[in-house]
């Protein structure tokens, strides 16, 4: 069984029906660690050693966040800059993350049609994730296509519930790797 580290990175969870629902569907499991970065580091003072130990102890890194201005919330960018140190995560001697999986769990306000050529954002969602894919590759991690919940502002209760079920099934599948 794989050990999964779920970094939750949402600065205003109280405003996100979709992310609150997804959290409700997270199964309780000894090999799944839920880690809310905004709760842990409200002042952005990241405990690098603690975060590196968490990464070392897990096989899969999931990063759950909304897509903000074509990127991630600020705290996750700072987390990357602080935690993924040269000589630890990449470069000479930097092999601590080699072979681990990196996958995003993303909610977007825009629907699927907005994230394609000719759509409102004129690019597929993968294009906005290239910096994170390259970071994962630099750390010799396996970057996987994200789990998406799109059009979150317009989702019905039934569609939101369905997204929660899909998420739960994904987590169970990852734990069984």
N, C-alpha and C positions, 0 to 999 in steps of 0.2 A: 504494500500500500504506500502511496505517496503522501508526503506531508505538505499541506497547502498553507501558505501565508497569504492572507487576504488583507492588503493595505486598503483601508477605506479613506478616501481623500475628498471630502465634500465640506466646504466651508459654511454651508447653510442648509443642513439636512432638513430642518423644520419646514423648508419651502419646497421640498422635493418628494412628492407623493410616490413617484416611481422608485427612487432609491430607498425610501422607508419600506416600501413593499418588498423590494429585493432583499433587504436585510431580514425582513420577517421570514423569508423562505430559506435562509441559510441554515442548513442542518447542524445540529449539535454533534460534534465528532471530535474525538481526542486528537486526531491528526489535522484538524483545521483550526488555525489561529486567526481570529478577527482582531485587527489592529487599526484603530481609528487615529489617524495622524493628527487631525485637528483637535481631538480630545486630548491626546498625549502631549502635543506640542503647540498649545495655543499662542505661545510667544515665539514660535519658530526656532527655539533652541533645541536642536536635535541631538540626542544622545547617540553618537556615531557607533560606539562599541555595542550598545544594546541592539541597534538596528542591524549591524553586521552579524551579531550572534543569531538574531532571528533569521536572517537570510541563510546563514550557514546551516541552521537546524531544519530547513525546509527544502523541498525539492521543486516546488512550484510557487512562483510569485504571481499573484493576481492583484491588479490595481483597479479598484472600483472608483470611478469618478465621473462627473459630468464633463462634457467637452466645452471648455471655456475659451472663447476667442481662438478656436482652432488648435487648442492645446489642453494642457492639464492645469488644475489649480496650482497656485504659486507654491504652496507648501511641498507638493510632490517634486516640483523642479528643484527646490532647495534640498529636498531629501536626496535626490540623485546627485547633485553637486557635492553634498557633504559625505554621503555614505559610500558611494562607489569610488573609493580612493584608488589611485594608481599604486600598483604593488600589492593591492588586496583584491580588487575586482578586475583589473586589466593591467597590461604592461608586464614587465619582468616580475615574476613571482605572483602576479595577479590572476590566480586561477580558482578562487573560492566559489565562483558562481558557474564555472564551466559545466555545461550539460544540463543546467537547470532550465525550467520553462518560465517565460515571462508572457503574461497575457493580460490585456486590458478588459475591463468590464465598463462599458461606456453608455451613458445616457445622453441623448441629444434632444434639443428642442425641435430642430428641423427633422422632417420625415426622411425616409430612405431616398425619395426622389430628389431631395435637396442636395444630397451628397453623391453626385455623379456629374459627368461632363454635360454641360448645358443646364444643370440644375442650379438652384439658388446659390450654392457655394462653389459650383463649377468644378469640383474635384471629388473623387471617391474618398471615403473616410481614411483609407490606407495611406493616402498622401499626407494627411495631417499627422500621421503616426510615424513617419519616416525617422525623425530624430530619436524616437524611443526604440525603434527597430534597430537603428545603427548602434545605439547605446548597448542594447542587449547583445548584438553581434560582437561589439568590441569586448564585452565581458564573456564572450563565448557561450552565451545563453541561446536557447531556442525560442525565438519570438513567434507567437501564434496569433492568428487572426482574432480580433476582439469579439467578445460577446456584446451585442448591440441591443439597446432598447431605444428606438428612434421615434421621433414625433411625440415625445413624452408629455408635452403640454396638451395634446389633443387625445391622448389614449383614454379609452373607456375603462370603466372598472373591470370589465371582463378581460380586456386586452392587457391591462396592468397585472391582473391575476395570472394570466397566461404567461406573461414575461417572468413572473415570480416562479412559476412551475418550471419553465425552461432553465432558469438560473439554478434552481435546486438540482435539477437533473444534471446540469453541467458540473456542479460541484461534486455530486456523488460520483460521476464518471471520472473526474480528475483524481478524486481520493482513491479510486480503484486502480489507478495506473501503477 
